[in-house]
Amino acid sequence: MNLNITPKDRILSELTDIDGFLNITMSENPEEALQRGNDLASHVARTGKLLADAKFHLNQARSSEVMETLRETAKNAKATAKAVNALIDSLCREEQYLVDWSERANRTATHQLSWCVTVISKAKEEMKLGRFVPQNNK
């Protein structure tokens, strides 16, 4: 199976770029919402892929030969399972950070996309109401 896994340094770079976009405050202009919604849809897809790739790196780090050796050594030294897991988690902190950030970026982009839909729906409703409001001719 040919997995196209994004390297960790590129995940970090892409998340930095996407985060910059997600930190822009949008107005309630429907045209802006439409354009931003298009961009957000692609960011939702990309951050979902980055999340999967970050999880791949995390799982790979946790199951590496070094980690297995550490796990066995700690077990032989009578370390508790909780202590062994805490040690492994600390050694995999960079991979876990990429997972956490990818997940957060994906959720943020998803919520912002929902907001764009709301802004566009509001504008459509206002346009409809504007057509049917009786005019007061005095």
C-alpha positions as CSV (number, residue, x, y, z in Angstrom):
1,M,0.0,0.0,0.0
2,N,1.4,3.4,-1.0
3,L,0.8,5.8,1.8
4,N,1.4,9.4,1.0
5,I,2.3,10.5,4.6
6,T,3.2,14.2,5.0
7,P,6.5,14.6,6.8
8,K,6.3,16.1,10.3
9,D,8.2,19.3,9.3
10,R,5.7,19.9,6.5
11,I,2.7,19.2,8.8
12,L,4.0,21.9,11.1
13,S,4.6,24.3,8.2
14,E,1.1,23.8,6.7
15,L,-0.6,24.1,10.1
16,T,1.2,27.4,10.7
17,D,-0.1,28.7,7.4
18,I,-3.7,27.4,8.0
19,D,-3.7,28.8,11.5
20,G,-2.8,32.2,10.2
21,F,-5.9,32.0,7.9
22,L,-8.1,30.7,10.7
23,N,-7.2,33.6,13.0
24,I,-8.6,36.2,10.5
25,T,-11.9,37.7,11.7
26,M,-14.5,37.6,9.0
27,S,-17.1,40.3,8.4
28,E,-20.8,39.6,7.8
29,N,-20.4,40.3,4.1
30,P,-22.0,37.4,2.2
31,E,-19.5,37.7,-0.7
32,E,-16.7,37.4,1.8
33,A,-18.4,34.5,3.5
34,L,-18.8,32.7,0.2
35,Q,-15.1,33.1,-0.7
36,R,-14.0,32.2,2.8
37,G,-16.3,29.2,2.8
38,N,-14.6,27.9,-0.3
39,D,-11.2,28.3,1.3
40,L,-12.4,26.8,4.6
41,A,-13.8,23.7,2.8
42,S,-10.3,22.9,1.4
43,H,-8.8,23.6,4.8
44,V,-11.2,21.2,6.5
45,A,-10.1,18.5,4.0
46,R,-6.4,19.2,4.3
47,T,-6.4,19.4,8.1
48,G,-8.3,16.1,8.2
49,K,-5.4,14.6,6.1
50,L,-2.8,16.3,8.3
51,L,-4.5,14.8,11.4
52,A,-4.4,11.3,9.9
53,D,-0.7,11.8,9.0
54,A,0.2,13.2,12.5
55,K,-1.5,10.2,14.1
56,F,0.5,7.9,11.8
57,H,3.7,9.6,13.0
58,L,2.6,9.3,16.7
59,N,1.7,5.6,16.3
60,Q,5.0,5.0,14.6
61,A,6.9,6.7,17.3
62,R,5.0,4.9,20.1
63,S,5.6,1.5,18.5
64,S,9.2,2.0,17.5
65,E,11.9,-0.5,18.5
66,V,13.3,2.0,20.9
67,M,10.0,2.4,22.7
68,E,9.6,-1.4,22.9
69,T,13.0,-1.7,24.4
70,L,12.2,1.1,26.8
71,R,8.9,-0.6,27.7
72,E,10.7,-4.0,28.4
73,T,13.5,-2.3,30.4
74,A,11.0,-0.4,32.5
75,K,8.9,-3.5,33.1
76,N,12.0,-5.5,34.2
77,A,12.9,-2.6,36.5
78,K,9.4,-3.0,38.1
79,A,8.1,0.3,36.8
80,T,4.3,0.7,36.9
81,A,2.4,0.7,33.6
82,K,1.4,4.2,34.3
83,A,5.0,5.4,34.8
84,V,6.0,3.6,31.5
85,N,3.2,5.2,29.6
86,A,4.0,8.6,31.0
87,L,7.6,8.2,29.9
88,I,6.6,7.2,26.4
89,D,4.1,10.0,26.2
90,S,6.8,12.5,27.1
91,L,9.1,11.1,24.5
92,C,6.4,11.4,21.8
93,R,5.3,14.9,22.8
94,E,6.2,16.5,19.4
95,E,4.1,13.9,17.6
96,Q,1.2,14.4,20.1
97,Y,1.4,18.2,19.6
98,L,1.0,17.8,15.8
99,V,-2.0,15.5,16.4
100,D,-3.6,18.0,18.9
101,W,-3.0,21.0,16.6
102,S,-4.3,19.2,13.5
103,E,-7.4,18.2,15.3
104,R,-7.9,21.8,16.7
105,A,-7.4,23.3,13.2
106,N,-9.8,20.9,11.7
107,R,-12.5,21.7,14.2
108,T,-11.9,25.4,13.9
109,A,-12.2,25.3,10.1
110,T,-15.4,23.2,10.4
111,H,-17.0,25.7,12.8
112,Q,-16.0,28.7,10.7
113,L,-17.4,27.0,7.6
114,S,-20.7,26.6,9.5
115,W,-20.6,30.3,10.4
116,C,-20.1,31.2,6.7
117,V,-23.2,29.1,5.8
118,T,-25.1,31.0,8.5
119,V,-24.0,34.4,7.1
120,I,-25.0,33.4,3.6
121,S,-28.4,32.0,4.7
122,K,-29.0,35.3,6.6
123,A,-28.3,37.3,3.5
124,K,-30.5,35.2,1.4
125,E,-33.4,35.5,3.9
126,E,-32.9,39.3,4.1
127,M,-33.0,39.5,0.3
128,K,-36.3,37.5,0.3
129,L,-37.9,39.6,2.9
130,G,-36.8,42.8,1.1
131,R,-38.8,41.7,-1.9
132,F,-42.0,41.1,0.0
133,V,-42.0,44.0,2.4
134,P,-44.8,46.3,1.4
135,Q,-43.6,49.8,0.6
136,N,-45.2,52.8,2.4
137,N,-45.9,55.4,-0.3
138,K,-46.7,58.6,1.4
